[in-house]
Amino acid sequence: MRRLGRWTLGLTTLALLTAAPARPQGLSGPETGIKAMGMAGAWTAQANDPTAIFYNPGGLALFKKGKLTAGFSAFYHNESQYQGLPPGAGTGTTGQQEQFFTWPVHAFAVKPLGPKLKLGLGVSSPYAFKNQWENVDNTFPGRFASKRSELQTYDTNVTLSWQATPNLGLGLSGIYRNSKLSYARNLAGINPATGLSVDVGSLSMETDYNGAFGGQVGLLHKIGKTFAWGFVYRSPIDVEQTGAGRLTQISTGNSQLDQLNRATFPYDTDLPLATTIRYPASASLGIALSPSEKLLIETDVGWSGWSHFKDLNVSFPTHASFNNTPQGPYDDALAYRLGVRLGIGKGMQLRFGYAFEETPQADDSLSPFLPDANRSIVSLGFGRDWLDIGFQYVAPENRIVRSIQGANALNGAYSGNSYLLGISITK
């Protein structure tokens, strides 16, 4: 157990070194495992490396010995643009997000407790996003909804998996999810001399890291050498977040108005805030066929119960006028994945994949805080006994919305794409 204790410390430290990127299907982050990344996430019916702790805990039972996997992903947020359309405040305006790299990490370890029982421990970041808009203090109308936003999560997953038969594994996991949310938006006031709206402050909001528990169950069943199927279910997790906001004054260019605003608004003071992030239940069913020793084809269908996410309401108990709902309700969403694994000799493999993921975000919930859309994912991967490399190109559909009502509505077209390169080592 000393060795497992060292693994626990190492995995937790590794995960806390880095934040996670933006590639949301809802609030979801990138692929957790690099082998799965190369097959566009089609991994439920394979789950044959330690990332099975996340993808299908039933797979751990079929391991012959202990293993450790650690890896990272270099995520490049290439572009995200907004073109305002009528009706509403966005008409005729434009916006663009900053380009950036992030480096999310993951680590998983498996230890046999006997011939039929395996223990697994993993740390990963399954939910995450980050958005940063350029030149938001002047012309971008979305600055009153969000100038920047970021969600960071870290899951610690403890798994027990039992080998019910030589070809059937059953797994049960406990999950502790720790998350933190931050975002900023401008506040508007009225210039009494002109009757026009002016920016009077920038409200930056940040929660502490808060956590809650959930769980998952999974099974993996191999039938001969040519067929396998797997199923996994993860429970919803609700994290009650607390933190503080801080309002910084923006000069209007009118000293008298600035003095009046200074006396009216609680600038440069920590303002308590609270919100609840409702992470969805999810399930995946995978089928893998292996027509030859060198070829395997897997297809997965995934479901995310995003209707559990009613909204994201940020409340200020002492200053209710600052209350804000940057995200409205979501709908349940499906994902379809196809992956191919091809052996090329000397223990090496090539992997290919395609996935289509539905967005859970309804038109009325679309905003600069988290613009999302249906997306296609094309993937490539390479592996050998100890090394795996994966690549994904993520191409969301152009999202055009004209149905949002109200003078402050941000109707328009959102577009963008991103790239993900991952590397992991297994021993």
C-alpha positions in Angstrom: 0.0 0.0 0.0 3.0 2.3 0.3 3.5 2.3 -3.4 -0.2 3.2 -3.9 0.2 6.1 -1.4 3.1 7.4 -3.5 0.9 7.1 -6.6 -1.9 9.0 -4.9 0.4 11.9 -4.0 2.0 12.0 -7.4 -1.3 11.9 -9.3 -2.9 14.7 -7.3 0.2 16.9 -7.5 0.3 16.4 -11.3 -3.3 17.3 -11.8 -3.1 20.6 -9.8 -0.2 21.9 -11.9 -2.4 23.1 -14.8 -5.7 24.4 -15.8 -8.0 22.9 -18.4 -8.9 24.3 -21.8 -12.0 25.4 -23.7 -13.6 22.8 -25.9 -17.1 22.6 -24.5 -20.0 20.3 -25.3 -21.8 22.2 -22.7 -19.2 22.5 -20.0 -17.2 19.4 -21.1 -13.4 19.4 -21.5 -11.2 17.4 -23.9 -10.7 13.7 -24.1 -9.3 12.3 -20.8 -7.1 9.6 -22.4 -4.6 9.8 -25.3 -5.5 6.4 -26.8 -9.1 7.4 -26.7 -8.2 10.8 -28.2 -6.7 9.0 -31.3 -10.0 7.2 -31.8 -12.3 10.3 -31.3 -13.3 9.0 -27.8 -14.6 5.6 -29.0 -13.1 3.6 -26.0 -16.0 2.3 -23.9 -15.7 -1.3 -25.3 -11.8 -1.4 -25.1 -10.8 0.4 -21.8 -7.5 -1.6 -21.8 -5.2 1.0 -20.2 -5.5 2.7 -16.8 -7.8 5.5 -18.3 -10.4 2.7 -18.0 -10.9 4.3 -14.5 -12.7 7.1 -16.4 -14.0 5.5 -19.6 -15.2 2.1 -18.2 -14.2 0.9 -14.7 -15.3 -2.6 -15.6 -12.2 -2.8 -17.8 -9.8 -2.7 -14.8 -10.9 -6.2 -13.7 -9.4 -7.7 -16.9 -5.9 -6.3 -16.2 -3.2 -8.9 -15.5 -0.9 -6.5 -13.5 -0.6 -3.0 -12.1 -0.1 -0.1 -14.5 0.4 3.7 -14.4 -0.5 6.2 -17.1 0.3 9.9 -17.1 -0.1 12.4 -19.9 -0.9 15.9 -21.0 -2.6 17.6 -23.9 -1.4 20.8 -25.7 -4.6 22.5 -26.5 -4.5 25.4 -29.0 -7.6 27.6 -29.1 -7.2 28.8 -32.7 -10.0 31.2 -33.2 -13.5 32.2 -32.2 -15.4 35.0 -33.8 -18.7 36.8 -33.4 -20.6 38.7 -36.1 -23.6 40.6 -34.7 -26.9 40.3 -36.5 -30.3 42.1 -36.0 -32.3 42.5 -33.9 -30.7 43.7 -30.6 -27.5 45.3 -29.3 -25.2 43.0 -31.3 -26.4 44.4 -34.7 -23.5 45.3 -36.9 -20.8 44.6 -34.3 -17.9 42.1 -34.2 -15.8 40.3 -31.7 -12.9 37.9 -31.5 -11.4 35.7 -28.8 -7.7 35.7 -28.0 -5.7 32.7 -29.2 -4.0 30.7 -26.4 -2.5 27.4 -25.4 -3.4 25.4 -22.3 -1.9 22.2 -20.9 -4.4 19.9 -19.2 -3.0 16.8 -17.6 -4.3 13.4 -16.4 -2.9 10.4 -14.5 -4.3 7.0 -13.6 -2.9 4.0 -11.7 -4.1 0.4 -11.3 -3.1 -2.0 -8.6 -4.2 -5.7 -8.2 -5.7 -6.6 -4.8 -5.9 -10.2 -5.8 -6.5 -12.4 -8.9 -10.0 -11.0 -9.4 -10.1 -7.6 -7.7 -8.4 -4.4 -8.9 -8.0 -1.0 -7.3 -7.7 2.1 -9.5 -7.0 5.8 -8.7 -7.2 8.6 -11.2 -7.0 12.4 -11.4 -8.4 14.2 -14.5 -10.3 17.3 -15.7 -13.5 16.1 -17.5 -15.2 19.5 -17.4 -13.5 22.7 -18.3 -13.6 25.8 -20.6 -11.9 29.1 -21.1 -12.9 32.1 -23.1 -11.1 35.5 -23.4 -12.5 38.2 -25.7 -10.3 40.9 -27.3 -10.9 44.7 -27.2 -13.9 44.3 -24.9 -13.8 47.7 -23.1 -15.0 49.8 -26.1 -17.1 48.4 -28.9 -17.9 44.7 -28.2 -21.5 44.6 -26.9 -20.9 41.2 -25.3 -18.8 42.8 -22.6 -21.9 43.3 -20.4 -22.5 39.5 -20.5 -18.9 38.3 -20.3 -15.4 39.6 -21.1 -13.7 36.4 -20.0 -14.8 33.1 -18.4 -13.1 30.0 -17.1 -14.1 26.8 -15.4 -11.6 24.4 -13.9 -12.4 21.0 -12.5 -10.4 18.2 -11.0 -11.9 14.8 -10.5 -10.3 12.3 -8.1 -11.7 8.9 -8.9 -11.3 5.7 -6.8 -12.4 2.5 -8.4 -12.9 -1.1 -7.4 -13.3 -3.6 -10.3 -14.2 -7.3 -10.0 -13.6 -10.0 -12.6 -16.9 -11.9 -12.5 -15.8 -14.3 -15.3 -12.6 -14.6 -17.3 -14.2 -12.2 -19.9 -16.5 -10.0 -17.8 -15.4 -7.1 -15.6 -17.7 -5.0 -13.4 -16.5 -1.7 -11.9 -17.7 0.8 -9.3 -16.2 4.2 -8.7 -16.4 7.0 -6.2 -15.8 10.5 -7.7 -14.8 13.7 -5.8 -15.1 16.7 -8.1 -13.4 20.0 -7.1 -14.3 23.0 -9.3 -13.7 26.7 -9.6 -15.5 29.3 -11.8 -14.4 32.8 -12.7 -15.6 35.4 -15.1 -15.8 39.1 -15.6 -18.3 41.5 -17.2 -18.7 45.3 -17.5 -21.5 47.2 -15.8 -23.4 50.0 -17.5 -24.7 53.3 -16.2 -26.5 56.3 -17.7 -24.8 59.6 -18.4 -27.5 62.1 -17.3 -26.1 64.8 -19.5 -26.6 62.7 -22.7 -29.0 60.0 -21.7 -26.6 57.5 -23.2 -25.3 54.3 -21.6 -21.7 54.3 -20.4 -19.4 51.7 -18.9 -19.0 52.5 -15.2 -17.2 49.4 -13.8 -15.7 46.0 -14.4 -17.0 43.2 -12.2 -14.6 40.3 -11.7 -16.0 37.2 -10.1 -14.2 34.1 -8.8 -15.3 31.2 -6.6 -13.2 29.2 -4.3 -12.5 25.5 -5.1 -15.5 23.7 -3.8 -16.3 20.0 -4.1 -19.0 17.3 -4.1 -19.2 13.5 -4.5 -20.6 11.3 -7.2 -20.1 7.9 -8.7 -20.0 5.7 -11.7 -20.6 2.0 -12.7 -19.4 0.1 -15.7 -19.0 -3.3 -17.3 -16.9 -4.7 -20.1 -17.7 -8.0 -21.7 -15.4 -9.7 -24.2 -16.9 -12.5 -26.3 -14.2 -14.5 -28.0 -11.4 -12.6 -29.7 -13.6 -10.7 -32.1 -16.3 -9.0 -30.2 -16.6 -6.8 -27.0 -19.1 -4.5 -25.6 -19.1 -2.1 -22.7 -21.4 0.3 -20.8 -20.7 3.0 -18.3 -22.9 5.4 -16.3 -21.9 8.4 -14.3 -24.1 10.1 -11.8 -24.9 13.9 -11.8 -22.8 16.0 -9.4 -24.0 19.4 -8.0 -21.2 21.6 -6.7 -22.2 24.6 -4.5 -19.7 27.3 -5.3 -19.0 30.3 -3.0 -16.6 33.2 -3.6 -16.4 36.9 -4.1 -16.7 39.6 -6.8 -14.8 42.8 -7.0 -16.0 45.9 -8.9 -13.3 48.2 -10.4 -14.3 51.6 -11.6 -14.0 52.6 -15.3 -13.7 56.3 -16.0 -16.4 57.8 -18.1 -14.4 60.8 -19.0 -16.7 63.0 -16.9 -15.2 63.7 -13.5 -18.6 64.7 -11.9 -20.2 61.5 -13.2 -17.2 59.5 -12.0 -17.5 61.0 -8.5 -21.3 60.2 -8.4 -20.6 56.6 -9.5 -17.9 56.4 -6.9 -20.4 57.3 -4.2 -23.1 55.0 -5.6 -21.3 51.7 -6.4 -19.3 49.5 -4.0 -16.0 49.8 -5.8 -12.8 48.0 -4.6 -14.7 45.8 -2.1 -15.0 42.1 -1.9 -18.7 41.2 -2.5 -19.8 37.6 -1.4 -21.3 35.5 -4.2 -22.8 32.1 -4.6 -23.8 29.8 -7.4 -24.4 26.1 -8.0 -22.9 24.2 -11.0 -25.0 21.2 -11.9 -22.9 18.7 -13.8 -24.9 16.1 -15.8 -25.4 12.4 -15.6 -23.8 10.6 -18.6 -23.8 7.2 -20.1 -22.0 5.5 -23.0 -22.5 2.2 -24.8 -19.7 0.9 -27.0 -19.3 -2.1 -29.3 -15.9 -3.2 -30.7 -15.4 -5.7 -33.5 -12.0 -7.2 -34.4 -12.2 -8.9 -37.8 -8.5 -9.7 -37.7 -5.7 -9.7 -35.2 -4.4 -6.3 -36.5 -7.8 -4.5 -37.0 -10.3 -3.3 -34.4 -13.3 -1.0 -35.1 -15.3 0.5 -32.3 -18.5 2.6 -32.3 -19.9 4.4 -29.2 -23.1 6.3 -28.5 -22.9 8.7 -25.6 -25.7 10.5 -23.7 -25.3 13.5 -21.4 -28.2 14.5 -19.3 -27.7 18.2 -19.6 -31.3 19.0 -18.8 -30.1 18.7 -15.2 -28.4 22.0 -15.8 -31.3 24.4 -15.2 -29.2 27.6 -15.4 -26.0 29.2 -13.9 -27.3 31.9 -11.6 -24.6 33.9 -9.8 -26.1 35.7 -6.8 -24.8 38.4 -4.5 -26.5 38.2 -1.1 -25.5 41.7 -0.1 -25.9 43.4 -3.5 -28.8 41.7 -5.4 -28.6 44.3 -8.2 -25.4 42.5 -9.4 -27.1 39.1 -9.7 -26.6 37.6 -13.1 -27.4 34.4 -15.1 -24.7 34.0 -17.8 -26.1 30.6 -18.9 -29.7 29.5 -19.3 -31.0 26.0 -19.3 -29.5 23.2 -21.3 -31.0 20.2 -23.1 -29.9 16.6 -23.1 -27.3 15.8 -25.9 -26.0 12.8 -27.8 -22.5 12.0 -29.2 -21.7 9.5 -31.9 -18.1 8.1 -32.2 -16.3 5.8 -34.6 -12.7 4.7 -34.0 -10.3 2.4 -35.9 -7.2 0.8 -34.5 -4.7 -0.8 -36.9 -1.6 -2.8 -35.9 1.5 -2.1 -38.0 4.0 -4.5 -36.4 6.6 -4.3 -33.7 4.0 -3.5 -31.1 2.9 -0.3 -32.9 -0.6 0.9 -33.7 -2.2 3.6 -35.8 -5.6 5.0 -34.7 -8.2 7.0 -36.6 -11.5 8.4 -35.5 -14.5 10.7 -36.2 -17.1 12.0 -33.7 -20.2 14.2 -34.0 -21.2 15.8 -30.7 -24.5 17.6 -30.2 -24.6 20.9 -28.3 -26.9 21.0 -25.3 -27.0 24.8 -25.5 -30.4 26.2 -26.6 -30.4 29.4 -28.8 -31.6 31.5 -25.8 -28.6 30.4 -23.8 -26.0 31.3 -26.4 -23.8 34.1 -25.2 -20.1 35.3 -25.1 -19.8 33.5 -21.7 -19.8 30.2 -23.5 -20.6 30.0 -27.2 -21.2 26.4 -28.2 -22.4 24.5 -31.2 -22.7 21.0 -32.7 -19.2 19.9 -33.7 -17.3 17.4 -35.7 -14.0 15.9 -34.4 -11.4 14.2 -36.6 -8.6 12.4 -34.9 -5.4 10.5 -35.5 -3.2 8.6 -33.1 0.0 6.5 -32.8 0.9 4.0 -30.0 3.4 1.5 -28.9 3.9 -0.5 -25.7 4.8 2.6 -23.5 4.0 5.7 -25.6 0.8 7.1 -27.1 0.3 10.2 -29.1 -3.1 11.6 -30.2 -4.3 14.5 -32.3 -7.8 16.1 -32.8 -9.1 18.8 -35.0 -12.3 20.2 -33.5 -14.7 22.0 -35.9 -17.9 23.4 -34.5 -20.6 24.3 -36.9 -21.2 28.0 -37.5 -23.9 28.9 -35.0 -26.4 31.6 -36.2 -29.0 32.9 -33.8 -31.6 35.6 -34.6 -34.4 34.7 -32.1 -33.1 36.2 -28.9 -35.4 39.0 -27.8 -34.8 42.3 -26.0 -32.8 45.5 -26.6 -29.7 43.9 -25.1 -30.0 40.7 -27.2 -26.8 39.4 -28.7 -28.1 37.8 -31.9 -25.4 36.9 -34.3 -23.1 34.2 -35.8 -20.4 32.5 -33.8 -17.6 30.5 -35.5 -14.2 29.0 -34.6 -12.0 25.9 -34.4 -9.3 24.4 -32.2 -6.6 21.7 -32.1 -5.5 19.2 -29.5 -2.3 17.2 -29.3 -1.8 14.7 -26.5 1.0 12.5 -25.2 1.0 9.9 -22.5 3.4 7.3 -21.1 2.3 4.0 -19.6 4.5 1.7 -17.5 
